[in-house]
Amino acid sequence: MNKQDKKIASENMSMNFGVRGWWVIIYQALMFFFLIGFSIDGLNIVAPAFSEATGINYPSVLSMATVAGMIGVVAYIVIAQINVKVGARLLSGVCLIGAGLSYIFLGHSTTLVTYCVALTLVTCFINGAAYIAGNTLIAQWFPKKKGLANGFTTMGHNCGSAFYVPLVSMMIATFGFANGLSYLAIGAIVLGIVGLLTIRSKPQECGLYPDNVTKEVYEREYFDGGKDENGGWTVVKLLKTKEMWLCALIIGINQLVTTGVMSQLVVRNTGLGFTQEAATGLMTVCALIGVVGSYLFGAIDQKFGVKKAILIFLAWYCVALAINCTDTTMGVYISVAMIGIAVGAAANFIVSLPASVFGRHGFTLVNSVFFPLMQIVLMTNYVVNAAALQITGSLRGAYFVYIGLLVVNMLITLCINPTKYNKDYAVEDQLKKG
C-alpha cells in the first residue's frame, strides 16, 4: 500500500454511512428508544399508574418486572435462534409489532396475572427487536465502523431515559391508562411495519457493501465469507470458546453495574439531601449527558479499538462512582455528569465487543449465544445489589462494591484478544504487512 492508500476502512473516521446506512442507524436508535420506554424507565410511571387504577399492591406490581426479566433470559435463547433462521429484518419488524400489541394488552390489563403476562411479552419482544435483531443489523452493516454507528444508535437509549417518562406520564394523564399506552404502542407497530418494508438484513441485499465502501475497497480490505452463513461456527463450538465467555462476562458486568447505579440514583441522591424533584431532575440531566457519552466513546472505539475504549470507560466509571462516594453536593453534580457519560457509553459495547472479536461472518449465530449469556450475568444484579446493601448497609457502600466489580472487569478485559476471530480484520492485517 502506498502512503495515500493507508487510510483503510477501519481507520476512516468519516460518517459517510450512506442514506440506507443512516436509516439503519435511525431505525436501531428508535428501537432503543422504545426498549427503554416500554420495559425499563417507563415502568417508573406505568407500574404505579397500574397499581392506582386497579388497587393492586404496588410492591407486587413492581416485582413483576423481575419475573418478566427472568423469563426473558430463556425466551432470548429461542428468539435468537429464530433470528438465525429468518434474519434481522423480519425478526425486528415482527418483534416491534409484537411489542406494540403487547403494550396495548398491558394497558388493558386489570389483574396482576394479565399484567405479568403482558409485561413479559413486551420485554421479550422489544429486547428481541432492539438487542437481538438490531445488534445483528449493526454488525452486518458496519463491521469496521461499528464504533461510530453505535455512537449514534445508543443515543436512542439516552433519549428514552430523558423523554419517555414525561411522555408516558402526559399520555396517561391526558387519555387514561389504557388509551395512553395504546397510542404510544402504535408508534412501535408503525416502526415495525416500516422496518419490514424498508430495512434489509445485509447491505448486499440492496446492492451496497458494508460500511458503505466501494466494491474495490470491499474486495481489497474485506473477507468474502462465501456461502457459509454461520462463519464456521456452531453453538457447541461457541460455548467451548474462551472469548465468548469473556465477552459475556465483560459486557454483563458493565450492564450489571449500570443497572444497579441507575436504579438507585434517585434514591441515592435523595438520601444525600436532594428533594425528590431535584433528584429526578438530576437523573434526566444524567440521561441527556449520556447522548454525549454515546458519541464520545463511539469515536474512541473507532479510533483506538474496542478493547482500549472499554478500559478507558471502566477507569472513567470508577472515578465517577468514587467522586459520588464523597457525599458532597459538588461531588454529586460532578459524578452525575460523569455517570451520564458512562451510561451513554455502556450500551455501545453490547454489540461492538462481540462484533469486533468474532466479526460479521456468523454474527447472527454468535449473538444467539452471546446475548443470553450476557443477560444471565446481568440478571445477577438483583442478587449483587441486595448482597451489597446487606453487607455494607448503605447505597454508598454498594457503590464501592460496584467500583470493585469494575476493577475486576478491567483485569478480564486485559485478557481478551479484540479481533481474534474477525476475518475482515485478518484481511486488513495481511494488507498492512504486504
HELIX and SHEET records of a PDB file:
HELIX    1   1 LYS A    3  ASP A    5  5                                   3    
HELIX    2   2 ALA A    9  GLU A   11  5                                   3    
HELIX    3   3 GLY A   18  SER A   39  1                                  22    
HELIX    4   4 LEU A   43  THR A   54  1                                  12    
HELIX    5   5 TYR A   58  VAL A   86  1                                  29    
HELIX    6   6 ALA A   88  GLY A  107  1                                  20    
HELIX    7   7 LEU A  112  ASN A  127  1                                  16    
HELIX    8   8 GLY A  128  GLY A  134  3                                   7    
HELIX    9   9 ASN A  135  TRP A  141  1                                   7    
HELIX   10  10 LYS A  146  THR A  153  1                                   8    
HELIX   11  11 MET A  155  CYS A  159  1                                   5    
HELIX   12  12 GLY A  160  TYR A  164  3                                   5    
HELIX   13  13 VAL A  165  PHE A  175  1                                  11    
HELIX   14  14 PHE A  177  THR A  198  1                                  22    
HELIX   15  15 PRO A  203  CYS A  206  5                                   4    
HELIX   16  16 PRO A  210  ASN A  212  5                                   3    
HELIX   17  17 LYS A  215  GLU A  221  1                                   7    
HELIX   18  18 VAL A  235  LEU A  239  1                                   5    
HELIX   19  19 LYS A  242  GLY A  271  1                                  30    
HELIX   20  20 GLN A  276  PHE A  304  1                                  29    
HELIX   21  21 VAL A  306  ASN A  324  1                                  19    
HELIX   22  22 THR A  329  ALA A  346  1                                  18    
HELIX   23  23 ASN A  348  PHE A  358  1                                  11    
HELIX   24  24 PHE A  363  MET A  379  1                                  17    
HELIX   25  25 ASN A  381  THR A  392  1                                  12    
HELIX   26  26 LEU A  395  LEU A  414  1                                  20    
HELIX   27  27 LYS A  423  LYS A  433  1                                  11    
END                                                                             
